[in-house]
Amino acid sequence: MDVPIKENAPLSVTQALNIARQKLEEITLSVMGEVCELSDKRGYKAVYFSIKDESSVLSCHMWLNRYELCDFKLELGMMVELTGRFTLYAAKGRMSFDVFTLNPAGEGRLRLMVANLAKKLESEGLMAHERKRAIPSYPEHIAVVTSPRGDAIFDVLRTLRRRFPLAKVSVCG
C-alpha cells in the first residue's frame, strides 16, 4: 500500500509506520542465533521467542502452522538458523522478525539428526536387545585404511602379526 507523500508535509504516525513496514517486508533474510526467550503457550496463534548473539537480541514470532511443520521443539540455549522477514506491528510501533523456516544450527543440528536416526532404528526394531550380537574375544578379520606404501602400514602389520596372528588383514588405501 503506497502512501502518497507530499513534499515537506509531515506524515501521521500511521503513515510513517506503514511506510516502514512496507520497506521492511520487502527483504527476506537468514539469521542464526541462540534462543534466549521463549513463549509457546497453548491458545496462542504463534510461538514468540528471541534469539541473540554477542551484542544484540532479535524478537521473533512464528505462526503455529509453520512451527508445527518443524521436526523439533525450541528450547532455551538452542542455536537456530531461521529464515524470514522483519515486520512491524503498527498499533504498538513494535518490530519483530516473522519466521518462515526454522532449523537447529551447528551442534544442535547434528544431535537432532542422531536422535532422529535412533528413533527410526528403534521403531524398525533394529535396536532391540535380542538383535544385538556379542563382540568376539578376538577379531577374525581386520581392515586397515591407510596408504599401502607408507611406513605406518608396516608398523600396523607387525603389531597385528604379534597380537592377532590368526586374523585376516585387509589393507584398503
DRENDO-1510 file (C-alpha; in Angstrom, 1 decimal, always signed):
<recs>
REC; n; res; u; v; w
REC; 1; MET; +0.0; +0.0; +0.0 .
REC; 2; ASP; +1.8; +3.1; -1.2 .
REC; 3; VAL; +1.2; +6.2; +0.8 .
REC; 4; PRO; +1.3; +9.5; -1.2 .
REC; 5; ILE; +4.0; +11.7; +0.3 .
REC; 6; LYS; +3.6; +15.5; -0.1 .
REC; 7; GLU; +6.8; +17.3; -0.1 .
REC; 8; ASN; +7.6; +18.9; +3.3 .
REC; 9; ALA; +4.3; +17.7; +4.7 .
REC; 10; PRO; +4.6; +15.8; +7.9 .
REC; 11; LEU; +3.2; +12.3; +8.0 .
REC; 12; SER; +0.9; +10.8; +10.5 .
REC; 13; VAL; +2.3; +8.2; +12.8 .
REC; 14; THR; +0.2; +5.5; +11.0 .
REC; 15; GLN; +1.5; +6.6; +7.6 .
REC; 16; ALA; +5.2; +6.6; +8.8 .
REC; 17; LEU; +4.8; +3.1; +10.3 .
REC; 18; ASN; +3.1; +1.8; +7.2 .
REC; 19; ILE; +5.9; +3.0; +5.0 .
REC; 20; ALA; +8.4; +1.4; +7.4 .
REC; 21; ARG; +6.5; -1.9; +7.4 .
REC; 22; GLN; +6.3; -1.9; +3.6 .
REC; 23; LYS; +10.0; -1.4; +3.2 .
REC; 24; LEU; +10.9; -4.0; +5.9 .
REC; 25; GLU; +8.7; -6.7; +4.5 .
REC; 26; GLU; +10.5; -6.5; +1.1 .
REC; 27; ILE; +13.6; -8.2; +2.5 .
REC; 28; THR; +13.9; -11.9; +3.3 .
REC; 29; LEU; +16.9; -12.9; +5.4 .
REC; 30; SER; +18.5; -15.9; +7.0 .
REC; 31; VAL; +19.7; -15.3; +10.6 .
REC; 32; MET; +21.5; -17.5; +13.1 .
REC; 33; GLY; +21.4; -17.1; +16.9 .
REC; 34; GLU; +20.8; -18.6; +20.3 .
REC; 35; VAL; +17.3; -18.8; +21.7 .
REC; 36; CYS; +17.2; -16.7; +24.8 .
REC; 37; GLU; +13.4; -16.2; +25.4 .
REC; 38; LEU; +10.6; -18.5; +24.5 .
REC; 39; SER; +6.8; -18.4; +24.9 .
REC; 40; ASP; +4.8; -21.2; +23.2 .
REC; 41; LYS; +1.7; -21.2; +25.4 .
REC; 42; ARG; -1.5; -23.0; +24.4 .
REC; 43; GLY; -4.1; -20.9; +22.7 .
REC; 44; TYR; -1.6; -18.6; +21.1 .
REC; 45; LYS; -1.6; -18.3; +17.3 .
REC; 46; ALA; +2.2; -18.1; +17.2 .
REC; 47; VAL; +5.3; -19.1; +19.1 .
REC; 48; TYR; +7.1; -16.0; +20.4 .
REC; 49; PHE; +10.9; -16.1; +21.0 .
REC; 50; SER; +14.0; -14.1; +20.9 .
REC; 51; ILE; +17.5; -15.0; +19.5 .
REC; 52; LYS; +20.7; -13.4; +20.5 .
REC; 53; ASP; +24.4; -13.2; +19.6 .
REC; 54; GLU; +27.3; -11.5; +21.5 .
REC; 55; SER; +25.8; -8.0; +21.3 .
REC; 56; SER; +22.2; -8.0; +20.1 .
REC; 57; VAL; +18.7; -9.6; +20.6 .
REC; 58; LEU; +16.1; -10.1; +17.9 .
REC; 59; SER; +12.4; -10.6; +18.8 .
REC; 60; CYS; +10.8; -13.3; +16.6 .
REC; 61; HIS; +7.4; -14.9; +16.1 .
REC; 62; MET; +6.5; -18.0; +14.0 .
REC; 63; TRP; +2.9; -18.8; +13.2 .
REC; 64; LEU; +1.7; -22.1; +14.6 .
REC; 65; ASN; +1.0; -23.7; +11.2 .
REC; 66; ARG; +4.7; -23.2; +10.3 .
REC; 67; TYR; +6.1; -24.1; +13.7 .
REC; 68; GLU; +4.2; -27.4; +13.7 .
REC; 69; LEU; +6.0; -28.4; +10.5 .
REC; 70; CYS; +9.4; -28.3; +12.2 .
REC; 71; ASP; +10.9; -31.6; +13.3 .
REC; 72; PHE; +11.9; -30.3; +16.7 .
REC; 73; LYS; +10.7; -28.0; +19.6 .
REC; 74; LEU; +12.5; -24.8; +20.5 .
REC; 75; GLU; +14.5; -24.8; +23.8 .
REC; 76; LEU; +16.3; -22.1; +25.6 .
REC; 77; GLY; +20.0; -22.0; +24.7 .
REC; 78; MET; +19.5; -23.8; +21.4 .
REC; 79; MET; +21.3; -22.5; +18.4 .
REC; 80; VAL; +19.0; -22.0; +15.5 .
REC; 81; GLU; +19.0; -20.8; +11.9 .
REC; 82; LEU; +15.9; -19.1; +10.7 .
REC; 83; THR; +14.6; -17.5; +7.5 .
REC; 84; GLY; +12.0; -14.8; +7.5 .
REC; 85; ARG; +11.5; -11.1; +7.2 .
REC; 86; PHE; +11.1; -8.1; +9.5 .
REC; 87; THR; +7.6; -6.9; +10.1 .
REC; 88; LEU; +6.2; -4.0; +12.1 .
REC; 89; TYR; +3.1; -4.1; +14.3 .
REC; 90; ALA; +1.9; -0.5; +13.7 .
REC; 91; ALA; -0.6; -0.3; +16.5 .
REC; 92; LYS; +2.2; -0.6; +19.1 .
REC; 93; GLY; +5.1; +0.5; +16.9 .
REC; 94; ARG; +7.0; -2.7; +17.5 .
REC; 95; MET; +9.2; -4.5; +15.1 .
REC; 96; SER; +9.7; -8.3; +15.1 .
REC; 97; PHE; +11.1; -11.0; +12.8 .
REC; 98; ASP; +8.4; -13.1; +11.1 .
REC; 99; VAL; +10.0; -16.6; +10.8 .
REC; 100; PHE; +9.2; -18.8; +7.8 .
REC; 101; THR; +11.6; -21.7; +8.4 .
REC; 102; LEU; +13.4; -22.8; +11.5 .
REC; 103; ASN; +16.3; -25.3; +11.8 .
REC; 104; PRO; +18.7; -26.2; +14.6 .
REC; 105; ALA; +22.2; -24.9; +13.8 .
REC; 106; GLY; +25.7; -26.2; +14.5 .
REC; 107; GLU; +26.0; -29.0; +17.1 .
REC; 108; GLY; +22.2; -28.9; +17.7 .
REC; 109; ARG; +21.6; -30.0; +14.1 .
REC; 110; LEU; +23.9; -33.0; +14.4 .
REC; 111; ARG; +22.4; -34.0; +17.7 .
REC; 112; LEU; +18.9; -33.8; +16.2 .
REC; 113; MET; +20.0; -36.0; +13.2 .
REC; 114; VAL; +21.4; -38.6; +15.5 .
REC; 115; ALA; +18.3; -38.6; +17.7 .
REC; 116; ASN; +16.0; -38.9; +14.7 .
REC; 117; LEU; +18.1; -41.8; +13.3 .
REC; 118; ALA; +18.0; -43.6; +16.7 .
REC; 119; LYS; +14.2; -43.1; +16.8 .
REC; 120; LYS; +13.8; -44.5; +13.3 .
REC; 121; LEU; +16.0; -47.5; +14.0 .
REC; 122; GLU; +14.2; -48.1; +17.3 .
REC; 123; SER; +10.8; -48.1; +15.6 .
REC; 124; GLU; +12.1; -50.6; +13.0 .
REC; 125; GLY; +13.2; -52.9; +15.8 .
REC; 126; LEU; +16.8; -52.7; +14.8 .
REC; 127; MET; +17.9; -51.5; +18.3 .
REC; 128; ALA; +16.2; -54.3; +20.1 .
REC; 129; HIS; +18.3; -56.1; +22.7 .
REC; 130; GLU; +17.6; -59.6; +21.2 .
REC; 131; ARG; +19.1; -58.4; +17.9 .
REC; 132; LYS; +22.5; -57.4; +19.4 .
REC; 133; ARG; +25.4; -59.8; +18.9 .
REC; 134; ALA; +28.3; -60.3; +21.3 .
REC; 135; ILE; +31.6; -58.8; +20.4 .
REC; 136; PRO; +34.1; -61.7; +19.7 .
REC; 137; SER; +37.0; -62.0; +22.1 .
REC; 138; TYR; +39.5; -62.0; +19.2 .
REC; 139; PRO; +39.0; -60.4; +15.8 .
REC; 140; GLU; +38.8; -62.7; +12.8 .
REC; 141; HIS; +39.1; -60.1; +10.1 .
REC; 142; ILE; +40.8; -56.6; +10.5 .
REC; 143; ALA; +40.6; -53.9; +7.8 .
REC; 144; VAL; +43.2; -51.1; +7.9 .
REC; 145; VAL; +42.5; -48.0; +5.9 .
REC; 146; THR; +45.8; -46.2; +5.1 .
REC; 147; SER; +48.3; -45.8; +2.3 .
REC; 148; PRO; +49.7; -49.2; +1.3 .
REC; 149; ARG; +53.2; -47.6; +0.7 .
REC; 150; GLY; +53.7; -45.6; +3.9 .
REC; 151; ASP; +55.8; -46.5; +6.9 .
REC; 152; ALA; +52.6; -46.7; +9.1 .
REC; 153; ILE; +51.2; -49.8; +7.4 .
REC; 154; PHE; +54.4; -51.8; +8.2 .
REC; 155; ASP; +54.2; -50.9; +11.9 .
REC; 156; VAL; +50.5; -51.8; +12.0 .
REC; 157; LEU; +51.0; -55.1; +10.2 .
REC; 158; ARG; +53.9; -56.0; +12.5 .
REC; 159; THR; +51.8; -55.3; +15.6 .
REC; 160; LEU; +48.8; -57.3; +14.2 .
REC; 161; ARG; +51.0; -60.3; +13.4 .
REC; 162; ARG; +52.2; -60.2; +17.0 .
REC; 163; ARG; +48.8; -59.6; +18.7 .
REC; 164; PHE; +46.4; -61.4; +16.4 .
REC; 165; PRO; +48.4; -63.9; +14.2 .
REC; 166; LEU; +45.2; -65.8; +13.1 .
REC; 167; ALA; +43.3; -62.7; +11.9 .
REC; 168; LYS; +42.9; -62.0; +8.2 .
REC; 169; VAL; +44.1; -58.5; +7.4 .
REC; 170; SER; +42.9; -56.4; +4.5 .
REC; 171; VAL; +44.6; -53.1; +3.6 .
REC; 172; CYS; +42.4; -50.5; +2.0 .
REC; 173; GLY; +44.1; -47.4; +0.7 .
</recs>
